[in-house]
Amino acid sequence: MDEELLEAIKLSIRIKHNFLDDEILELIEQCRYDFQTKGLKFNPRNPKHRSACKYFCQRSLLDESFEKLSRVYNSIIKELMLDSDKGSGDVDEL
């Protein structure tokens, strides 16, 4: 599944080579961890989660857009957290 997400992220930042694959895969893992620290369960098949992960990676790889991309990422995370409070099932069971 990470390969699909990796390719989607590369496409979103217009990368056709494989030189940054390891770095992008590491960013995907950091995004998963960020979800976890916020009580969210990352599902790469969920369009909102994929979108959030794309913005997370973009903000790390595209320095000139960091603030804007951070705002978008945080907005999606807040929306997911609100959804989880309503019982949508996106929260990890502890």
C-alpha positions as CSV (number, residue, x, y, z in Angstrom):
1,M,0.0,0.0,0.0
2,D,2.9,2.4,0.7
3,E,4.0,1.9,-2.9
4,E,0.6,3.3,-4.1
5,L,0.8,6.2,-1.7
6,L,4.5,6.8,-2.6
7,E,3.6,7.1,-6.3
8,A,0.6,9.4,-5.6
9,I,2.8,11.7,-3.5
10,K,5.5,11.7,-6.2
11,L,2.9,12.6,-8.8
12,S,1.6,15.4,-6.6
13,I,5.0,17.0,-6.4
14,R,5.8,16.1,-10.0
15,I,8.7,13.8,-9.3
16,K,9.4,11.1,-11.9
17,H,12.7,9.7,-10.5
18,N,13.3,7.4,-7.6
19,F,16.1,9.3,-5.9
20,L,13.8,10.6,-3.1
21,D,11.8,7.4,-2.6
22,D,13.5,6.5,0.8
23,E,12.9,10.1,2.0
24,I,9.3,10.1,1.0
25,L,8.7,6.7,2.6
26,E,10.2,8.0,5.8
27,L,7.8,11.1,5.6
28,I,4.9,8.7,5.1
29,E,5.9,6.9,8.3
30,Q,6.2,10.3,10.1
31,C,2.7,11.2,8.9
32,R,1.4,7.8,10.2
33,Y,3.0,8.6,13.6
34,D,1.6,12.1,13.6
35,F,-1.9,10.6,13.1
36,Q,-1.2,8.2,15.9
37,T,-0.2,10.9,18.3
38,K,-3.5,12.6,17.6
39,G,-5.5,9.5,18.3
40,L,-6.2,8.8,14.7
41,K,-5.7,5.5,12.8
42,F,-4.1,6.2,9.4
43,N,-5.9,4.4,6.6
44,P,-4.1,4.9,3.2
45,R,-7.3,4.0,1.4
46,N,-9.2,6.9,3.0
47,P,-9.1,9.9,0.6
48,K,-8.8,12.4,3.4
49,H,-6.0,10.5,4.9
50,R,-4.2,10.2,1.6
51,S,-4.7,13.9,1.0
52,A,-3.3,14.8,4.5
53,C,-0.3,12.6,3.9
54,K,0.3,14.3,0.5
55,Y,0.3,17.7,2.2
56,F,2.5,16.4,5.0
57,C,5.1,15.2,2.5
58,Q,4.8,18.3,0.3
59,R,5.4,20.7,3.2
60,S,8.6,18.8,4.0
61,L,9.9,18.6,0.4
62,L,8.7,22.0,-0.9
63,D,10.3,24.6,1.5
64,E,8.8,27.6,-0.2
65,S,5.3,26.5,0.6
66,F,5.8,25.2,4.2
67,E,3.4,27.6,6.0
68,K,0.6,27.2,3.5
69,L,0.9,23.4,3.3
70,S,1.1,23.2,7.1
71,R,-2.2,25.1,7.4
72,V,-3.9,22.8,4.9
73,Y,-2.5,19.7,6.6
74,N,-3.6,20.9,10.1
75,S,-7.0,21.8,8.8
76,I,-7.5,18.2,7.5
77,I,-6.3,16.7,10.7
78,K,-8.7,18.9,12.8
79,E,-11.5,17.8,10.5
80,L,-10.6,14.2,11.0
81,M,-10.3,14.6,14.8
82,L,-13.8,16.2,14.8
83,D,-15.1,13.3,12.7
84,S,-13.6,10.8,15.1
85,D,-15.4,12.6,18.0
86,K,-18.6,11.9,16.2
87,G,-17.8,8.2,16.1
88,S,-16.7,7.7,12.5
89,G,-14.3,5.0,13.6
90,D,-11.0,6.8,12.7
91,V,-9.8,6.8,16.3
92,D,-7.5,4.1,17.6
93,E,-9.0,1.9,20.2
94,L,-6.8,1.9,23.3
